[in-house]
Amino acid sequence: MTDIEQQLIDRVKLGISRKQVAFGRDMLVNMGRRKQLAMVWITEDLARNATFKLIRECENLELPLVIWGESESIGELTGEPSVKVYLIKKNFSGLKTLLHDLKEADMFIYT
């Protein structure tokens, strides 16, 4: 695991405890339309069709998207088992730094 991947996990774990991270595709649609989201992180083991739908949704909402990790291992690290869609809200602590670091590491699928 690289430094940026560990940083992403650590910050998301902290964001979960602070209610700065939401979960699920349904919340993506609702929160995205209200312009409350800053970034989406989905795991690699999400179904292919669901992944394509999320990519299109992120493009429509102009949200950066990261596809990385498997839900089981990420769930153990974040404390949220079986979650495959993490929604990073705009009030997320250290958001600008995280977005910059992810862009530098070339981890975005869509920006």
C-alpha positions in Angstrom: 0.0 0.0 0.0 1.4 3.4 -1.0 1.5 6.5 1.2 -1.4 8.1 -0.7 -3.5 5.0 -0.4 -2.8 4.9 3.4 -3.6 8.6 3.6 -6.9 8.1 1.8 -7.9 5.3 4.2 -6.9 7.3 7.3 -8.7 10.4 6.2 -11.8 8.5 5.2 -11.8 6.7 8.5 -11.6 10.0 10.4 -14.3 11.5 8.1 -16.6 8.6 8.9 -16.4 9.3 12.6 -17.1 13.0 11.9 -20.0 12.3 9.5 -18.2 13.8 6.6 -18.4 10.6 4.5 -21.7 9.0 3.3 -22.2 5.6 1.6 -24.1 4.2 -1.3 -25.2 5.0 -4.8 -28.7 6.3 -3.7 -27.0 8.9 -1.5 -24.8 9.8 -4.5 -27.8 10.8 -6.6 -29.5 12.7 -3.7 -26.4 14.5 -2.4 -25.0 15.1 -5.8 -28.0 17.0 -7.0 -27.8 19.2 -3.9 -24.1 19.8 -4.6 -23.0 18.4 -1.3 -20.3 16.1 -2.6 -16.7 16.7 -3.4 -15.4 13.2 -4.5 -16.5 9.6 -4.9 -14.4 6.5 -4.0 -15.6 3.1 -5.2 -14.0 -0.3 -4.7 -12.7 -2.4 -7.5 -15.1 -5.3 -6.7 -18.2 -3.3 -7.5 -20.2 -5.0 -10.3 -19.1 -3.9 -13.7 -22.5 -2.5 -14.7 -22.8 -0.6 -11.4 -19.3 0.8 -12.0 -20.2 2.1 -15.4 -23.4 3.7 -14.0 -21.4 5.4 -11.3 -18.8 6.7 -13.7 -21.5 8.2 -15.8 -23.2 9.7 -12.8 -19.9 11.3 -11.6 -19.3 12.7 -15.1 -22.8 14.2 -15.1 -22.3 15.7 -11.6 -18.6 16.7 -12.4 -17.3 14.8 -9.4 -13.8 13.3 -9.2 -13.8 9.5 -9.0 -11.3 7.1 -7.5 -11.6 3.3 -8.1 -9.2 1.5 -5.7 -9.2 -1.5 -3.3 -11.5 -4.3 -2.4 -14.5 -3.8 -0.1 -13.5 -6.5 2.3 -10.0 -5.2 3.0 -11.0 -1.5 2.9 -13.9 -2.3 5.2 -11.5 -3.8 7.8 -9.4 -0.7 7.7 -12.2 1.9 7.7 -14.5 0.0 10.1 -17.3 -0.1 7.5 -17.5 -3.7 6.3 -19.0 -4.4 2.8 -19.2 -0.7 1.8 -18.3 -0.3 -1.9 -19.2 3.4 -2.5 -17.8 6.1 -0.3 -19.0 9.6 -0.8 -16.7 12.4 0.4 -18.7 15.5 1.4 -17.6 19.1 0.7 -17.1 19.7 4.5 -14.4 16.9 4.6 -11.4 17.8 6.7 -8.3 18.3 4.5 -10.2 17.9 1.3 -8.0 20.2 -0.8 -4.8 18.5 0.2 -6.3 15.0 -0.4 -7.6 16.0 -3.8 -4.2 17.5 -4.7 -2.3 14.4 -3.5 -4.7 12.0 -5.4 -4.3 14.1 -8.6 -0.5 14.0 -8.2 -0.6 10.2 -7.8 -2.8 10.0 -10.9 -5.5 8.0 -9.0 -8.5 9.7 -10.5 -10.6 8.0 -13.2 -12.6 11.1 -13.8 -11.8 14.7 -12.7 
